[in-house]
Amino acid sequence: MQVSVESTGALERRMEVQVPAERVEKAVDERLQRMSRTVRLKGFRPGKVPVKVVRQQFGQQVRQEVLGDVMQSTFNEAVVQEKLTPAGGPRIEPINLEQGADLKYAAIFEVIPQIEIKGVESLSVERPAATVSVADVDAMIQNLREQRPSYNAVEREARDTDRVTIDFEGTIDGVPFEGGKAENFPIDLGAGRMLADFEAGLRGTKAGDKKDIEMTFPATYAANLAGKQAKFAITVHKVEERQLPELNEEFAKVYGVEEGGIERLRSEVQENMERELGEAIKARVKKQILDGLLAANPIELPKSMVDAQVRELQLDAARRMGARDASQIPPPDGFQEPARRRVALSLLIGEIIRNANIQVDQAQVQTRFEELAAQYPDQGQALQQYRANPQFRRQMEAAVLEDQVIDWLAQRAQVADKASSFKEIMNFGA
């Protein structure tokens, strides 16, 4: 087999492969021999069809199949011989497929770039340092109370935290618009779920009041309403005062604490907060490390890998949007940068894994499985299902291996702790 390779771009290669005719013809003969033992033809007993007859009936079809198989197998042999690492499947261009002559074809493909990891020791990472304080737990308990309010009708004027139930109808230049009308519509004042000017017009109203609220829609609002001035005719049906539940055993039971009351609830809340804090700190450190790794190691990216990642992101977005057919798949433009980041990081992380000989820690994989299974009533069955799913295990091993790479980088980077608070860390990027 003769092979020649030509660089046609930074990462693109054009490889010509010439395969001796004898190899192709031998593969054709072997396949026809096998067919003669299984093919069924009228007038012949099963397994007794002469090869000559099989060749007459199926020779061309078999030859085409063999050519495809030989091109695939010899391509794999050739890239190993030439010490090339394709970034994706090749585009095959036949040059000579004539029977009796050497098979010759060209394979056009991209290769994985050569990578030399740099700048690991100079990576600068700021690790937030914080604990969950009593005040943090108090605030979370208060948040849980606010998730379970009750409401009592009052005769006074409406204020923040009250619930106001209204009818409203909006018009623009005296003409009603779509979505601008509702009846018996409850609004929690101060919750920020309605436009600020609309809520402001409801403060100070009482049950039975009727009034108009004039306001201008923000420029960033829906296209048909953005920047337009509207008038809403309001009828207030009732004003209700919010009542938060008492902190007692009954409240604790609402959140799954059957024994131990509020103290046990506080303990569980603190444990959850500490776990979330740890994950948030870990995520902050990971992002800084990966950002620094990318900045220190700019690399040429195979277009085929980027395109494949863009397509994966498109399909994932379509699934999350509930798309029903291909016409609803979002356009690729918005996925280019995240796709490039993913491809670049996968190449860099892969190179670190190879150079540092990092092996997946199966103990960590097992711990991850157990943590997931702990969320289900039958933990044993859930754990068994996770273990028995090869695809899920591969995904988990990949996630653990990536975390191991992050740990490897963090051990070599310049990491400095910075005093912070639970609130600051959890609200980062929110």
QUIFENZI-V887349 format. One record per residue. RES is the residue in one letter. SS is DSSP state (alpha for helix, beta for strand, coil for the rest). OMEGA is omega in degrees with one decimal (NA if undefined). Layout:
# QUIFENZI-V887349
res=RES ss=SS omega=OMEGA
res=RES ss=SS omega=OMEGA
This chain:
# QUIFENZI-V887349
res=M ss=coil omega=-179.8
res=Q ss=beta omega=-177.4
res=V ss=beta omega=171.7
res=S ss=beta omega=-176.1
res=V ss=beta omega=178.6
res=E ss=beta omega=174.8
res=S ss=beta omega=179.8
res=T ss=coil omega=178.6
res=G ss=coil omega=-179.4
res=A ss=coil omega=-179.0
res=L ss=coil omega=-176.8
res=E ss=beta omega=177.2
res=R ss=beta omega=172.8
res=R ss=beta omega=-176.0
res=M ss=beta omega=175.5
res=E ss=beta omega=-178.2
res=V ss=beta omega=177.3
res=Q ss=beta omega=-175.8
res=V ss=beta omega=-179.7
res=P ss=coil omega=-179.2
res=A ss=alpha omega=-177.8
res=E ss=alpha omega=-179.5
res=R ss=alpha omega=-179.8
res=V ss=alpha omega=-176.5
res=E ss=alpha omega=177.1
res=K ss=alpha omega=179.2
res=A ss=alpha omega=178.0
res=V ss=alpha omega=-179.3
res=D ss=alpha omega=-179.2
res=E ss=alpha omega=-179.7
res=R ss=alpha omega=177.9
res=L ss=alpha omega=177.0
res=Q ss=alpha omega=179.7
res=R ss=alpha omega=179.9
res=M ss=alpha omega=-177.0
res=S ss=alpha omega=-179.5
res=R ss=coil omega=-176.6
res=T ss=coil omega=-174.5
res=V ss=coil omega=177.7
res=R ss=coil omega=177.2
res=L ss=coil omega=-178.7
res=K ss=coil omega=178.5
res=G ss=coil omega=-179.4
res=F ss=coil omega=175.6
res=R ss=coil omega=178.3
res=P ss=coil omega=179.2
res=G ss=coil omega=-177.3
res=K ss=coil omega=179.7
res=V ss=coil omega=179.3
res=P ss=coil omega=-179.6
res=V ss=alpha omega=-179.4
res=K ss=alpha omega=179.9
res=V ss=alpha omega=178.1
res=V ss=alpha omega=179.3
res=R ss=alpha omega=179.5
res=Q ss=alpha omega=-175.9
res=Q ss=alpha omega=-168.9
res=F ss=alpha omega=-173.0
res=G ss=alpha omega=-177.4
res=Q ss=alpha omega=179.3
res=Q ss=alpha omega=-179.8
res=V ss=alpha omega=-179.8
res=R ss=alpha omega=178.5
res=Q ss=alpha omega=178.3
res=E ss=alpha omega=-179.2
res=V ss=alpha omega=178.4
res=L ss=alpha omega=178.5
res=G ss=alpha omega=-179.6
res=D ss=alpha omega=-178.7
res=V ss=alpha omega=178.5
res=M ss=alpha omega=179.2
res=Q ss=alpha omega=-177.2
res=S ss=alpha omega=-179.3
res=T ss=alpha omega=173.6
res=F ss=alpha omega=178.9
res=N ss=alpha omega=178.4
res=E ss=alpha omega=-175.1
res=A ss=alpha omega=-178.5
res=V ss=alpha omega=175.0
res=V ss=alpha omega=179.9
res=Q ss=alpha omega=-177.0
res=E ss=coil omega=179.0
res=K ss=coil omega=178.5
res=L ss=coil omega=177.0
res=T ss=coil omega=-178.4
res=P ss=beta omega=177.1
res=A ss=coil omega=-179.6
res=G ss=coil omega=179.6
res=G ss=coil omega=-177.9
res=P ss=coil omega=166.9
res=R ss=beta omega=-174.6
res=I ss=beta omega=175.7
res=E ss=beta omega=179.1
res=P ss=beta omega=176.2
res=I ss=beta omega=178.0
res=N ss=beta omega=179.2
res=L ss=coil omega=-175.0
res=E ss=coil omega=179.0
res=Q ss=coil omega=-180.0
res=G ss=coil omega=178.3
res=A ss=coil omega=176.3
res=D ss=coil omega=173.7
res=L ss=beta omega=178.7
res=K ss=beta omega=179.2
res=Y ss=beta omega=174.9
res=A ss=beta omega=176.0
res=A ss=beta omega=179.4
res=I ss=beta omega=-176.6
res=F ss=beta omega=174.7
res=E ss=beta omega=178.4
res=V ss=beta omega=173.6
res=I ss=coil omega=-179.0
res=P ss=coil omega=173.0
res=Q ss=coil omega=-174.8
res=I ss=coil omega=171.6
res=E ss=coil omega=-175.4
res=I ss=coil omega=-179.4
res=K ss=coil omega=168.8
res=G ss=coil omega=-177.5
res=V ss=coil omega=-177.0
res=E ss=coil omega=-178.7
res=S ss=coil omega=176.5
res=L ss=coil omega=-179.2
res=S ss=beta omega=-175.4
res=V ss=beta omega=176.7
res=E ss=beta omega=-176.6
res=R ss=beta omega=178.8
res=P ss=beta omega=177.8
res=A ss=beta omega=-178.0
res=A ss=coil omega=174.5
res=T ss=coil omega=176.1
res=V ss=coil omega=-177.1
res=S ss=coil omega=175.8
res=V ss=alpha omega=179.1
res=A ss=alpha omega=177.8
res=D ss=alpha omega=179.3
res=V ss=alpha omega=177.2
res=D ss=alpha omega=-178.5
res=A ss=alpha omega=179.4
res=M ss=alpha omega=176.6
res=I ss=alpha omega=177.2
res=Q ss=alpha omega=177.7
res=N ss=alpha omega=177.3
res=L ss=alpha omega=176.8
res=R ss=alpha omega=-177.3
res=E ss=alpha omega=176.6
res=Q ss=coil omega=-176.8
res=R ss=coil omega=-177.3
res=P ss=coil omega=166.8
res=S ss=beta omega=-175.2
res=Y ss=beta omega=177.1
res=N ss=beta omega=-179.2
res=A ss=beta omega=178.0
res=V ss=beta omega=-179.8
res=E ss=coil omega=-175.8
res=R ss=coil omega=178.1
res=E ss=coil omega=-177.1
res=A ss=coil omega=176.0
res=R ss=coil omega=-178.5
res=D ss=coil omega=-176.9
res=T ss=coil omega=174.9
res=D ss=coil omega=171.7
res=R ss=beta omega=-179.7
res=V ss=beta omega=178.8
res=T ss=beta omega=-171.6
res=I ss=beta omega=159.7
res=D ss=beta omega=173.7
res=F ss=beta omega=174.4
res=E ss=beta omega=-177.0
res=G ss=beta omega=176.0
res=T ss=beta omega=172.6
res=I ss=beta omega=-174.1
res=D ss=coil omega=176.6
res=G ss=coil omega=-177.2
res=V ss=beta omega=177.1
res=P ss=beta omega=178.7
res=F ss=beta omega=-176.5
res=E ss=beta omega=179.6
res=G ss=beta omega=-176.0
res=G ss=beta omega=-177.0
res=K ss=beta omega=176.3
res=A ss=beta omega=177.8
res=E ss=beta omega=180.0
res=N ss=beta omega=-175.2
res=F ss=beta omega=-178.9
res=P ss=beta omega=178.3
res=I ss=beta omega=175.3
res=D ss=beta omega=-177.5
res=L ss=coil omega=179.9
res=G ss=coil omega=-178.9
res=A ss=coil omega=177.6
res=G ss=coil omega=-179.6
res=R ss=coil omega=176.8
res=M ss=coil omega=177.7
res=L ss=coil omega=-173.0
res=A ss=alpha omega=-179.2
res=D ss=alpha omega=179.5
res=F ss=alpha omega=178.5
res=E ss=alpha omega=-179.1
res=A ss=alpha omega=179.6
res=G ss=alpha omega=-179.4
res=L ss=alpha omega=178.4
res=R ss=coil omega=-179.5
res=G ss=coil omega=177.6
res=T ss=coil omega=178.0
res=K ss=coil omega=177.5
res=A ss=coil omega=-179.3
res=G ss=coil omega=-179.6
res=D ss=coil omega=170.6
res=K ss=beta omega=-179.1
res=K ss=beta omega=174.1
res=D ss=beta omega=174.8
res=I ss=beta omega=176.8
res=E ss=beta omega=-176.9
res=M ss=beta omega=177.0
res=T ss=beta omega=178.5
res=F ss=coil omega=178.5
res=P ss=coil omega=179.5
res=A ss=coil omega=-179.0
res=T ss=coil omega=-178.0
res=Y ss=coil omega=178.7
res=A ss=coil omega=-170.5
res=A ss=coil omega=-175.9
res=N ss=coil omega=-178.6
res=L ss=coil omega=-173.8
res=A ss=coil omega=175.4
res=G ss=coil omega=-176.9
res=K ss=coil omega=179.3
res=Q ss=beta omega=-177.5
res=A ss=beta omega=174.6
res=K ss=beta omega=179.2
res=F ss=beta omega=173.1
res=A ss=beta omega=-172.1
res=I ss=beta omega=168.1
res=T ss=beta omega=-177.7
res=V ss=beta omega=-180.0
res=H ss=beta omega=179.4
res=K ss=beta omega=174.5
res=V ss=beta omega=-177.5
res=E ss=beta omega=179.0
res=E ss=beta omega=-179.9
res=R ss=beta omega=174.7
res=Q ss=beta omega=178.9
res=L ss=coil omega=-177.4
res=P ss=coil omega=176.0
res=E ss=coil omega=176.4
res=L ss=coil omega=-178.6
res=N ss=coil omega=-177.4
res=E ss=alpha omega=-179.8
res=E ss=alpha omega=178.5
res=F ss=alpha omega=179.8
res=A ss=alpha omega=-179.5
res=K ss=alpha omega=177.5
res=V ss=alpha omega=-178.8
res=Y ss=coil omega=170.3
res=G ss=coil omega=179.6
res=V ss=coil omega=-176.2
res=E ss=coil omega=-179.4
res=E ss=coil omega=177.0
res=G ss=coil omega=174.2
res=G ss=alpha omega=-173.9
res=I ss=alpha omega=-178.8
res=E ss=alpha omega=177.5
res=R ss=alpha omega=177.8
res=L ss=alpha omega=179.3
res=R ss=alpha omega=-179.9
res=S ss=alpha omega=180.0
res=E ss=alpha omega=178.1
res=V ss=alpha omega=179.7
res=Q ss=alpha omega=178.4
res=E ss=alpha omega=178.9
res=N ss=alpha omega=-179.4
res=M ss=alpha omega=179.0
res=E ss=alpha omega=177.2
res=R ss=alpha omega=178.5
res=E ss=alpha omega=178.4
res=L ss=alpha omega=178.9
res=G ss=alpha omega=179.2
res=E ss=alpha omega=-179.8
res=A ss=alpha omega=177.6
res=I ss=alpha omega=178.7
res=K ss=alpha omega=-179.9
res=A ss=alpha omega=178.5
res=R ss=alpha omega=179.9
res=V ss=alpha omega=-179.5
res=K ss=alpha omega=-179.1
res=K ss=alpha omega=179.7
res=Q ss=alpha omega=-180.0
res=I ss=alpha omega=-178.3
res=L ss=alpha omega=176.4
res=D ss=alpha omega=179.7
res=G ss=alpha omega=178.7
res=L ss=alpha omega=178.1
res=L ss=alpha omega=-178.0
res=A ss=alpha omega=-176.9
res=A ss=alpha omega=-174.4
res=N ss=coil omega=175.5
res=P ss=coil omega=-178.0
res=I ss=coil omega=173.5
res=E ss=coil omega=-176.1
res=L ss=coil omega=175.3
res=P ss=coil omega=-178.2
res=K ss=alpha omega=-178.6
res=S ss=alpha omega=179.4
res=M ss=alpha omega=178.2
res=V ss=alpha omega=180.0
res=D ss=alpha omega=179.7
res=A ss=alpha omega=179.3
res=Q ss=alpha omega=176.2
res=V ss=alpha omega=-179.1
res=R ss=alpha omega=178.7
res=E ss=alpha omega=178.7
res=L ss=alpha omega=176.8
res=Q ss=alpha omega=-177.3
res=L ss=alpha omega=178.4
res=D ss=alpha omega=178.0
res=A ss=alpha omega=179.9
res=A ss=alpha omega=178.2
res=R ss=alpha omega=-179.1
res=R ss=alpha omega=178.7
res=M ss=alpha omega=-177.9
res=G ss=coil omega=-179.3
res=A ss=coil omega=-176.6
res=R ss=coil omega=179.2
res=D ss=coil omega=-173.6
res=A ss=alpha omega=-177.9
res=S ss=alpha omega=-177.5
res=Q ss=alpha omega=177.3
res=I ss=coil omega=-178.1
res=P ss=coil omega=-178.7
res=P ss=coil omega=-172.5
res=P ss=coil omega=-171.1
res=D ss=alpha omega=-175.6
res=G ss=alpha omega=-176.4
res=F ss=alpha omega=-175.2
res=Q ss=alpha omega=-175.7
res=E ss=alpha omega=177.3
res=P ss=alpha omega=178.2
res=A ss=alpha omega=179.2
res=R ss=alpha omega=178.6
res=R ss=alpha omega=-178.7
res=R ss=alpha omega=-178.4
res=V ss=alpha omega=-179.5
res=A ss=alpha omega=-179.6
res=L ss=alpha omega=179.4
res=S ss=alpha omega=178.7
res=L ss=alpha omega=-179.6
res=L ss=alpha omega=179.8
res=I ss=alpha omega=177.9
res=G ss=alpha omega=179.2
res=E ss=alpha omega=177.8
res=I ss=alpha omega=179.6
res=I ss=alpha omega=-179.5
res=R ss=alpha omega=-176.5
res=N ss=alpha omega=-177.8
res=A ss=alpha omega=-179.8
res=N ss=coil omega=179.9
res=I ss=coil omega=179.1
res=Q ss=coil omega=-178.2
res=V ss=coil omega=179.9
res=D ss=coil omega=-176.7
res=Q ss=alpha omega=177.1
res=A ss=alpha omega=177.2
res=Q ss=alpha omega=177.4
res=V ss=alpha omega=179.1
res=Q ss=alpha omega=179.1
res=T ss=alpha omega=179.0
res=R ss=alpha omega=177.5
res=F ss=alpha omega=-178.4
res=E ss=alpha omega=178.4
res=E ss=alpha omega=178.1
res=L ss=alpha omega=-178.3
res=A ss=alpha omega=-178.2
res=A ss=coil omega=-179.6
res=Q ss=coil omega=-175.4
res=Y ss=coil omega=-179.9
res=P ss=coil omega=178.3
res=D ss=coil omega=-174.8
res=Q ss=alpha omega=-178.5
res=G ss=alpha omega=-179.9
res=Q ss=alpha omega=179.4
res=A ss=alpha omega=-179.9
res=L ss=alpha omega=179.6
res=Q ss=alpha omega=179.1
res=Q ss=alpha omega=177.3
res=Y ss=alpha omega=-178.0
res=R ss=alpha omega=-174.7
res=A ss=alpha omega=-178.1
res=N ss=coil omega=-175.9
res=P ss=alpha omega=-178.7
res=Q ss=alpha omega=-180.0
res=F ss=alpha omega=178.5
res=R ss=alpha omega=178.7
res=R ss=alpha omega=178.6
res=Q ss=alpha omega=-179.7
res=M ss=alpha omega=178.7
res=E ss=alpha omega=178.6
res=A ss=alpha omega=179.9
res=A ss=alpha omega=178.9
res=V ss=alpha omega=-179.6
res=L ss=alpha omega=177.7
res=E ss=alpha omega=177.2
res=D ss=alpha omega=178.3
res=Q ss=alpha omega=177.1
res=V ss=alpha omega=178.1
res=I ss=alpha omega=177.7
res=D ss=alpha omega=179.5
res=W ss=alpha omega=179.0
res=L ss=alpha omega=-178.1
res=A ss=alpha omega=179.5
res=Q ss=alpha omega=-176.8
res=R ss=alpha omega=-178.0
res=A ss=coil omega=176.0
res=Q ss=beta omega=-175.4
res=V ss=beta omega=178.5
res=A ss=beta omega=177.8
res=D ss=beta omega=176.9
res=K ss=beta omega=-179.8
res=A ss=beta omega=-179.7
res=S ss=coil omega=178.7
res=S ss=coil omega=178.7
res=F ss=alpha omega=-176.5
res=K ss=alpha omega=-179.1
res=E ss=alpha omega=-177.5
res=I ss=alpha omega=-177.0
res=M ss=alpha omega=179.6
res=N ss=coil omega=-178.7
res=F ss=coil omega=178.4
res=G ss=coil omega=-178.9
res=A ss=coil omega=NA
